[in-house]
């Protein structure tokens, strides 16, 4: 049975119905993202989303079957964007240390442009049904795998300490995700500077000192003394 058209969609140009419909879905997702972050997923309703868009609930239901459907679509879209971003950064250079640094920086700097989506992934994913949550978890495992592969490459190259890769990977992701809870924009510290300093701390703990470096020489001098 064909899906009924909402009053809004009947007014759309017949030349590009798919593009117009997708644009409308994106608008609903953007409004819902702000509503979920402001009122919490449980506190925000389809009525709230429709009111903010100055439309009817029927028009929202035409594009999404439920509030959970909207949440899943928001999180899924963001996770796909994150995966694409990380793959691009990891592949941007053959130097495993620099590629890891670039990926971590890009991941943290998403707080500037996608702080709401990040919050929904971390705090509201639990409200998804099992099937939807499992789909998101599969994507999150791909994010984990990208970082773990880079850690393995560093250890194999002899440039990193022989730590358990899972420990390192979860530690990196933990620090990245915790930016959501402690960093506040508009303060004396910029997000980029906070990110760069955090990444330096992480990599200093992971990487072995380079031969001839000031740090290595200092350690040798201390042993001699």
N, C-alpha and C positions, 0 to 999 in steps of 0.2 A: 504494500500500500504506500503510495507516495507521501512524503512528508509535507504536511500543510504549510502554506506560507503565512508568515506573520504579516500584519498590516504594513509594517516597515519594509519588509523585504519585497512586497508587491510593488513598491515604488522604485525599487532599484532598476538601474538600466539593464536591459536584457543583453547588452553587448558583452558585459563582463560580470556575470552573476557570481562566479567562483571567487574572483578577486574581491568583489564587494563583500561577499559573505565572510571571507577570511579577515578582511579589515574590521568587520563588525565584531567578530570573535575576539580579535586582538584588543579592541576597545573595551569589551566586556572584561577581558582578563586584566587589563590595566586598572580599571576601576575596582574590580574585585580584589586585586593585589593590595591596593591602598586600604580598602575596607577591612580586609582580613588582618592587616598589620595594625590598623587603628583600633578596631573593636575586638580583635581575636577572631579566629575562624568560627568558633561556637557562637560568638556574639553577633556576627554579621549575618544578615539574611538576604535572600534573593530580592526581597522587597527593598532593602537598603541599596543594593546594587542597581536595581531598576530606577529607584528614586534619584540616585546620583547621576545616572545617565539620562534622566528626564524621559524615560520610556516606560513601557508596561512590563510586568513580570512575564507575560505571555511572550513578549519579544525576546526576553532573555532566555526563557525556556526553549524557544525555537532553536537556539544555537547550542545550548547546553542542557542536558537532561536533569542535572541536579547541581547543588552547590559543590558537592564532592567532585563532580565532573570538571567544574571550573578549576578547583584547587589542583587536581591532577594535571590538567592541561598547563597551568601556570608553572608548576614544578617541573613537568616534563620538558617544556620549552626551554626553561632556564638551564636544566641539566644538559640538554643537547648543545646549547650555546657554550656552556662551560667546557664540555668535552672538545668541541671544535677549537676553542681558544687554547686549551692546554696542548692539544696535538700540534697546533701551529707553532706554539712557543717551543715545545720539545724538539720539533723538526727544524727550527730556525737556525740551528748551529750544530756542528758535529762535536763540539766541546761539551761533554756530559755535565760538567760543573756549571758552565754558563747557561746551558739549556734548562737545568734545574732552577737556577737563580731566576731566569726569565719567567718560567712557569709559575713559580711561587709569587713573584712580584705581580704578575698579571692576575693571579687568583685572588690575592689580597686586595688589589686595587678595584676589584669588582664591587667592593663596598661603596665606591664613589657613585657608581651607576646602577647597581642592582642590589642595594642593601635590603629592600623589601623582599625580593625574591629569595635572597640568601636566608633571611629570617624565616620565611615560610618553609624552606627546605629543612632547616634545623629544628624549628619549633612546632610546625603544624603538620608535618608529614605523617605523624602518628594518627591523624584524623582520617586518613585515607583507608578505604577498605583493603582487605588482604591482597586482592588481585592487583589493584592499582599500586599499592605500596611495594609489592614484589617487583613490578615493572621499574619503579624508580630505583629500588635497591640494585637491580641489575646494572643500571646506568652508573650508580655510585661505585659499584665494583669495578667498572671500567676506569673511572677516575683513579681509584686506588691502584689499579694495575699499571696505569701510566706512570705514576710516581714510583711504584715498587720496581718497575723495569729500569728506571733511571738510577735508583739506589743500587740495584744489582750491577748495573754497568759500571758505576763508580767503584764498587768494591772489587769487581773483576779487573779493573784497570790499575788497581794498587794505589789509588789516590784517596781512598776512604778507609776508615776503620772497619774491621770485620764484624760489625754489629749485625744482629738479627734483622733482616730487611723489613719484616712486619713491624718490629718495634720502631724503626726509623720512620717508616711510611706513616704509621698512625700518629707518631709524634709530630711530623710535619703537618699533617692534615688537622691535627688538634690545635696547633698554634694558629694556623690559617683561619679555622672556623671560630676560634675564640676572639678574634678581632671584633666580631659582631657584638660581643658582650662588654668589652672594655673600652674600645676606641670611640671617642666622641668627636665628630667634626666640629670645626670652629674653634678649637683650642689652640694652644701655643705650638702643638706638634702636628705637622701635616701627616696625612695618611701615608704618603710616599716615604717620608723619612722614617716613620714608625715601621713601615714594612721593610725598608732596606736594613734598618738596624736589627730587626727580628730575624731576617734572613741571614745576616752576617753571623748572629749568635748561633743559629741552627747549623749553618755550614761549618763554622769554626769547630763545633762539637763533632761533626761527622767526618770532615776531611783530615787527612794526615798532613802534618807540616811539610812544606816543600823543602827539599835539600837546598841549603844555602840561604834560606829565608831568615829574616831577623828573629822570628820566633824560634826556629830550630837552633840557630846559633846561641840564643839566650839560654835555651834548655841545656845545650852542651856545656856552656860556660858554667851553669849552675851545678852540673854534675861534677865538673872538674874541681870547682871550688869546694 
